[in-house]
Amino acid sequence: MPYSDNSGAPLRLGVLGCADVALRRVLPAVRRTEAVRLTAIASRSPERAAAATARFGGRPVTGYAELLRQPDVDAVYVPLPSGLHARWIWQALSHGKHVLAEKPLTTSAAETRELLEVARRGDLVLRENYMFPQHAQHAFVRTLLADGTIGELRTLSSTFTVPPRPAGDFRHRTELGGGSLLDNGGYPVHVARLFLGDDLEVAGAVLRRPQGCEVDVAGSALLCRPADGATAQAVFGMDHFYRADYHLLGSAGSIEVPHAFAPTEHHAAVVRVRRHGHAEEFTLPPDDQYAKSLARFAAAVARGGSGADDAGTAAQAALVDEVRRCALR
Ligand SMILES: NC(=O)c1ccc[n+]([C@@H]2O[C@H](COP(=O)([O-])OP(=O)(O)OC[C@H]3O[C@@H](n4cnc5c(N)ncnc54)[C@H](OP(=O)(O)O)[C@@H]3O)[C@@H](O)[C@H]2O)c1
């Protein structure tokens, strides 16, 4: 195995592409994560690689293939346009690198399954970088549920909508993995899996693709757990007012998480609970889902395998595929 952590040495990370999410969220978090050390940043442009390393450290590298040849890189972070993930994940695994890839891991369940299998066979960790589940606010909600605060969970709804992206953004292009289902839709689908488990079916789905648009810009899906009829409504879009929340509705109350997906490490999260004649608001200490996700990835590499996460990643991709199939039926 290319990296073993018996000594507790930090995981040596290389980055493929000077993406917005890398510069704004993940590279700052690398600095806050002892278990990870930045070794190199690759870009198609030498100037962008140099500018990024001037800010965050590491060595600038021109070209992604060149970064994969660097012997002091144990693992790579892949924040490329979603439609390019599969190709570069495959290349990285072929070079014996562990991979932390941005969500969605790929643009289809079949590709996701195949790459997870390639990683497993190579004894490498491949992880999809949904960071929000690491935030302590969701564990807090789980505790409320386990304590029976809202009775039995009957239904949930979750929304992730964002304002329109600029014209050149990859999200407008099919071949780069654009569209709101792939970009935003995975979040509410993930919330449904988080609270209702992986035994979910798609009861109905709609994707909106305005005339002249290559990709869907909005959609909605109704998911159902056949065993007890619990449901989840997932709403997503990239032509909207910003919303990133979820509501759980139980037999005896409801829970609202208004800032569910991208709280900064300074944000004091709020969780609202309502029961008959009673409303309560909890303010939680800030939490760093970005650094925690990196540390979790490094720990998986040190342990030697993604384990249970692989099944979740495959289930997520299968459900997103099913939403698309159902909407296009
Ligand atoms: N987990 C999260 O919270 C989160 C948040 C936002 C986005 N994301 C995911 O992260 C990924 C990147 O999103 P982003 O908004 O950061 O993207 P972005 O700013 O457009 O960056 C993508 C990078 O990919 C490289 N690239 C290579 N070929 C490209 C091409 N043909 N067109 C455009 N860029 C190309 C570019 O880097 P160089 O020019 O330097 O090579 C570019 O900077 C997506 O998969 C997205 O879904 C995750």
The ligand as an ORCA input file, in Angstrom:
! r2SCAN-3c Opt
* xyz 0 1
  N     -18.478     19.549     -1.487
  C     -18.823     20.804     -1.708
  O     -19.187     21.551     -0.773
  C     -18.745     21.360     -3.103
  C     -19.011     22.714     -3.312
  C     -18.901     23.204     -4.606
  C     -18.564     22.353     -5.649
  N     -18.357     21.038     -5.412
  C     -17.976     20.113     -6.497
  O     -16.626     20.401     -6.811
  C     -16.394     20.263     -8.199
  C     -15.853     21.571     -8.741
  O     -16.780     22.608     -8.551
  P     -16.302     24.152     -8.587
  O     -17.493     25.005     -8.517
  O     -15.234     24.376     -7.594
  O     -15.719     24.192    -10.087
  P     -14.823     25.270    -10.810
  O     -14.569     26.453     -9.938
  O     -15.441     25.481    -12.156
  O     -13.419     24.541    -10.957
  C     -13.215     23.393    -11.697
  C     -11.718     23.324    -11.995
  O     -11.518     22.207    -12.835
  C     -10.464     22.469    -13.743
  N     -10.911     22.110    -15.099
  C     -10.352     21.142    -15.862
  N     -10.977     21.025    -17.027
  C     -11.975     21.936    -17.027
  C     -12.948     22.315    -17.990
  N     -13.045     21.711    -19.185
  N     -13.790     23.299    -17.672
  C     -13.723     23.910    -16.471
  N     -12.808     23.606    -15.511
  C     -11.928     22.634    -15.791
  C     -10.101     23.936    -13.609
  O      -8.857     23.994    -12.908
  P      -7.466     24.439    -13.604
  O      -7.844     25.389    -14.687
  O      -6.712     25.033    -12.487
  O      -6.847     23.204    -14.151
  C     -11.210     24.530    -12.768
  O     -10.728     25.514    -11.894
  C     -17.724     19.818     -8.805
  O     -17.749     18.418     -8.896
  C     -18.746     20.293     -7.780
  O     -19.924     19.507     -7.783
  C     -18.414     20.531     -4.158
*
